[in-house]
Amino acid sequence: MTTININSKNTTIEMTKAFAKAASRFGSEEYRQLQQARVDYPNYRVVTKSASKHRDTLKGLTFDYMLEYIDKHDKNLDDSMTVKAAFLKLSARDEEGKKIEGAEYASYGEIKKWFLEQYPELNSNHKEQRNTINAILGKKSA
């Protein structure tokens, strides 16, 4: 894991918040690394970089929404199972979509990923809609 990054373009010594906190303790290994970087690059500014925020592009994609969408667009996965049947098994739900108590199920993230693989048009439509909105508002596309 890289904790210090030398950015020659911006003439900066970049570090994470966690590394900066550790480097603030005199005598720590992080402190020594930072001081060595400052000796090696005396004209560079030291900056703390925050992690880029991950935007969830499909907020509100609930199990109920997925089930409703599947009901409208159900298709066969293979000869033995439909998308709806697979979804119900993955999410431990009965035919009416109600949660089966005590049943083993996949995590929300796993189900969401699987669902979007089955219906990729949802992800691409969202991006297209966002680009259209940004164009109307005069913003750069995401």
C-alpha positions, 0 to 999 in steps of 0.5 A: 500500500502506498502511503506517500506519493511524490507528485512531480507535476504538482510539486507535492508530497501527497499522503492519506489522512491516516498516514498524516495522523500517524506521521504526526506522532514524533518518532513513528515510522510514518514520521521518519518516512515523511521527514525523509521525503521532505529531505529528498524533495525540499521544495515540494509542498506536503498535502493530505489527499482525501479518498475519492468518494464513491457515488452509488449510481443506483441509489434506491435500488431496493429488493421490492423495485428489483422484484417489480422490474423482474415481474415486468421483464422476466426472462429465462436464465436457462431451460430450468430457471427464470430470472424471477425464480433465481432472484427469489432463491438468492434473496430468500423470498417466497413466490409473493416476494415475502422474506423467508425467515431463517433462510440463507440468502446472498448479500444485497451487494451480490444480488444487486450486481447479479440483477444488473448483469441480468438487466444491463439496460438499467445501468446504461439507461441511468448513465445516459439519463445523467449525461442528458441532464448534465448536458441540459444543465451545462455540466461535465458528464460523469 
